[in-house]
Amino acid sequence: MPADNTADSTPARHRRIGPIRRRLGSRPIMISGAVAGVLVVAGTVLVLHEGSGKPGPAPAAVSLADRTDADRVSRDLVRTDPSSASPSPVPSSASPSPSSPSPSPTHASPRPTHKVTPTHAATTKAPTPTGCTHYSGNQLTACKLLPSFGFSTSEMSALVPMWNKESSWNVSAENPGSGAYGIPQALPGDKMASVASDWRTNAATQIKWGLGYIKDRYGTPSDAWAFWQANGWY
């Protein structure tokens, strides 16, 4: 009589199905009714079609490089998100201090400028006395100085021949024997320094000293000339 394998075969099928269920049960796959699931296996996209429990190949294989590009674009979008890229301005804690008002420029009233007119020394020459018009050079200088010593210009008739004898009216005339010097032959010559320090070269300085000497010693040039004529010196 053949053995009844019904009882044995049924449990065997259940035993084979049981492990499969346990394996599937440990990794459930959730598939919505409207959206197909996508599985990526070894760089190939598998699409789980609606109503089917088995994954099918994607219409086009997506390489890992394409996925990498997609990830890069996604990261770029995240970085350029306006809400995250633009930080909200942080108000400055230090409030600017009000600038101090610049002082208004004070305009000082200009001082009146007084033009200083340069004063020019009088260069007008003293008029030549009438009795001196026919004299020139050092003799003209002596004739003009006569009135300042109280002498008349007529005294030139005695002064001219006397100093002609003494020095010929030469400011540099010097007597080598006595040391007398200049137009009036002052002895010594540095006596004329009492009038001015330029006694060696200035005819007016020498003439002033000589007229003063004549006035003090003889009174007038005429009296000095008379003495000279009698003695050969004065």
WOFENZI-V829180 format. One record per backbone hydrogen bond with DSSP energy under -0.5 kcal/mol. NH is the residue of the N-H (numbers start at 1). CO is the residue of the C=O. If there is no record, write none. Layout:
# WOFENZI-V829180
nh->NH co->CO
nh->NH co->CO
This chain:
# WOFENZI-V829180
nh->5 co->3
nh->9 co->5
nh->10 co->6
nh->11 co->7
nh->12 co->8
nh->13 co->9
nh->14 co->10
nh->15 co->11
nh->16 co->12
nh->17 co->13
nh->18 co->14
nh->19 co->15
nh->20 co->16
nh->21 co->17
nh->22 co->18
nh->23 co->19
nh->24 co->20
nh->25 co->21
nh->26 co->22
nh->27 co->23
nh->27 co->24
nh->31 co->29
nh->37 co->48
nh->39 co->46
nh->41 co->39
nh->41 co->44
nh->44 co->41
nh->46 co->39
nh->46 co->44
nh->47 co->56
nh->48 co->37
nh->48 co->46
nh->49 co->47
nh->49 co->54
nh->52 co->49
nh->56 co->47
nh->58 co->45
nh->63 co->61
nh->67 co->63
nh->68 co->64
nh->69 co->65
nh->70 co->66
nh->71 co->67
nh->72 co->68
nh->73 co->69
nh->74 co->70
nh->75 co->71
nh->76 co->72
nh->77 co->73
nh->78 co->74
nh->79 co->75
nh->80 co->76
nh->81 co->78
nh->84 co->81
nh->85 co->81
nh->86 co->82
nh->87 co->85
nh->91 co->89
nh->95 co->93
nh->107 co->105
nh->108 co->106
nh->114 co->112
nh->115 co->113
nh->117 co->115
nh->118 co->116
nh->120 co->118
nh->121 co->119
nh->132 co->129
nh->133 co->130
nh->135 co->132
nh->139 co->136
nh->140 co->136
nh->141 co->137
nh->142 co->138
nh->143 co->139
nh->144 co->140
nh->145 co->141
nh->146 co->142
nh->148 co->145
nh->149 co->145
nh->149 co->146
nh->150 co->147
nh->151 co->146
nh->155 co->152
nh->156 co->153
nh->157 co->154
nh->158 co->155
nh->159 co->155
nh->160 co->156
nh->162 co->158
nh->163 co->159
nh->164 co->160
nh->165 co->161
nh->166 co->162
nh->167 co->163
nh->168 co->163
nh->169 co->163
nh->170 co->167
nh->171 co->169
nh->173 co->170
nh->175 co->180
nh->176 co->174
nh->179 co->175
nh->181 co->186
nh->182 co->173
nh->185 co->182
nh->186 co->181
nh->189 co->179
nh->191 co->188
nh->192 co->189
nh->193 co->190
nh->194 co->191
nh->195 co->192
nh->196 co->192
nh->199 co->196
nh->201 co->198
nh->202 co->198
nh->203 co->201
nh->206 co->202
nh->207 co->203
nh->208 co->204
nh->209 co->205
nh->210 co->206
nh->211 co->207
nh->212 co->208
nh->213 co->209
nh->214 co->210
nh->215 co->211
nh->216 co->212
nh->217 co->213
nh->218 co->214
nh->219 co->214
nh->224 co->220
nh->225 co->221
nh->226 co->222
nh->227 co->223
nh->228 co->224
nh->229 co->225
nh->230 co->226
nh->231 co->227
nh->232 co->228
